[in-house]
Amino acid sequence: MSTPLVSVCVPAYRAERFLAETIESVLAQTFVDWELVVLDNASTDRTGDIARSFDDPRIRIERNEHTLSLPENWNRVTALARGRYLKVLCADDLIAPTCLANEVEVLESRPEVAIVSSRRDFITAEGELVLRSRGLDGLLGYRPAAAVVSQVVSSGINPIGWPSSVMVRRADFEAVGGFDDRWVHPIDLHLWLRLLSYGGLYGIEDSLASFRISEGSVTAGLSDTGAQHRSALRTFVAESTWDVPRSALVRAGLRSRIEELRLRLLFSAANSASPRLRRLPSLVLDLGRRSAGSDRGSEPTTNGASVAAIGTERTRATIDRRVG
């Protein structure tokens, strides 16, 4: 088989509900030089059957004999990749039809870029759009690595985005040793920070990914998520050569706790039976964005269709997030 330019890696655990839609979103890409590696993490449902139901030579299906932890599973599925560029796509995530094309264009034309990411949409369990074009605040267009580190630490959150929004160079991924098995919730952010040793970030303004807020994750694990995030930031700063003032970490801790409250609002409202409450996060957060002004980068960004606009779906149950 010829070597594909892009490897899309799907770690799948008990993913029967949305896996078909995830695979279909990859099949719908305008960019065609890809492989899709689906790793069934010893699921007890129909995950494997659904993955094998697709007849496309670019799709490879693997299965773990025993259920692995999330870091182990993510590292194994990426170890199976053969492409020059790498995207991890959770089994309930979806990407817009132009996602791979736009992100490949950036990595092919800009060798100084180590990470390319796009904004993303939030939708409810029923597919209703809650928030559009979130993430990458202060990080649109090209940003050098030092500026990205500063923005990540000062934000107290993960402004770069989750794996479905991100594409990286496989050589860089392997050079930093892949995902760090000390982390679960901030495993992606810790990787992005380490990859910045190999180049900067390019933020695409359009939403090229979307995820669904499930009822099972309304408040579960949010405090644990925040604690892990703060620990991952402190560990990265201690182990890296970046000059980050201690005061910045203190501010990041405070902002991280505020973000936990914002997430509780978002998750609770998104699963409310009241349409007015479901609109609350958008009204509150968009008001704050308008008052803060535009967040455009210094350079034009590539175009892409919103995933929510084409009716895509996603869910993330906290218990499955741990084994992924």
C-alpha positions, 0 to 999 in steps of 0.5 A: 500500500502507498503511504498516505499523507494523513493518518486519522486515528480513532481510538474507540471504546464502546462507541457503537452509538456514534462511530458510524457518523465519525467514520462517515465524516472522514469518508466525506472529506474533500481531501482524499489522501488519508488512511483511517485507523480504528482501534477497538479497545476491547469493546463489549458492544457493536463497535467492531462490527460497525467499523468493519461494515465500511468497505473502503481500502483506506480504513484499517480496523485493529482490536486490543486483546484487553482494554487499555487505559486512555493514554495507552490506547491513544499511543497504540493507535497513533503507533499504527499510523503511517501518514506524514500528518496525524490527527486523533479523532475520538470515536464520537467526534466529527470533522467538517468535509474541508477539515483535512484539506485546510489543515494539510494546506497549512502544514504543507506550506508552512514548515515553521508550523508544528500545530494547526488547529481550528475552532469548533462548535458545541451541540446538544444531545439532540443536535441543537447548536449551543455555541458556534466557533469556540476556541483559539482566543488570541491564537488565530493566524500564525503565532510563534511558540513562545506567544502560544505558551504564554497564551495557554498558561495565562488562559487557564484553559486549553485554547488550542483545542481538542484532538478533533480540531488539531493536526500535527506532524507525525515526526514531531509527535514521535520525537516528543514521545507521544502522549504522556501517560501521566495525564487523562483529561489534559493529555492533549494540551500537554502534548500540544505544549511539548510540540511547540518546541518544534514550531509555532501554531496556526489557528484557523478561524472556521469551525472544522470540528464539533462535539456533542455535550451528553447528559452523562457528563453534565457535572461529572469529573469537572473538578478532577478535570480542572485539578489535572489541568492545573497539575499538567501546566505546573509540570510542563513549566517545571520540566521545560525551558520556557520562561514562565513566571510563577505569578502566571501559574497562580493566575492560571489556577484562578482562571482554571477554577472560573472555567470549571464554573463556566463548564457547569453552566454550559453542560447543565444548560445544554441538557436542560428541557427549556429552550431558553436555558439551552440558549443561555451559554451562547447569550452569556459567552457571546456577549463577553466576546463582543465586549472584548472585541474581535479576535482575528489573527494577523493573517487570513485563515482558510475557509471551511464549513461549520460541522453543526451546519451539516447536522453532525453529532458528538457525545463524550461520556466521562467514564469512556473518556478514561479508557477512550 
